[in-house]
Amino acid sequence: AAGTVAAGDRCVATFTVPYVPGELTAIASRDGREIGRTTLATTGEPAAVRLRSDVEDLTTGRDDLAHVLVEVVDEHGRVVQDAVREVRFEVGGAGVLAAVGNGNPHNADSFRLPRRHTWHGRALAILRPATTPGRVTLTATSDGLRPATLTLRVTPSR
């Protein structure tokens, strides 16, 4: 359904659409020209854990950290937004698990425990490198889901 937003709407438009599996795309336009687009797609059941780091390697410097995004995904690799799953973390090699989080303002669990429930299908694990070079490996597991492993190289600090 197409709609318009006027200045008096405070840039908010509300649409009521029936639920049907598939894709819903919102397109923003100005003067008849497309200026933005976002699509939401129906996801399947949670199938796996996926790990993505903000860095490809670390140094032995104590201030160097890797922020690892933890995602619960379906068979097609799409994040399952309503997945609330406990993910357990194991770290081996040249590093330690510095903290975990999930962005949920109501979650009061310790940031130091090697586990965290996902919120909106996501969580965060923060790795701190060891003071000696090598490789640090993070493994994330959750009951009923394929686990994920991420390995980062730790090089000497300059």
Salt bridges, closest charged atoms under 4 A:
GLU34 OE1 - ARG37 NH2 2.77
ASP54 OD2 - HIS67 ND1 3.03
ASP57 OD2 - ARG153 NH2 2.75
GLU71 OE1 - ARG50 NE 2.79
GLU71 OE2 - ARG52 NH2 3.03
GLU71 OE2 - ARG122 NE 3.56
ASP74 OD2 - ARG78 NH2 2.92
GLU75 OE2 - ARG146 NH1 3.26
GLU86 OE1 - ARG88 NH1 3.79
GLU86 OE2 - ARG115 NE 3.72
ASP143 OD1 - ARG88 NH2 2.95
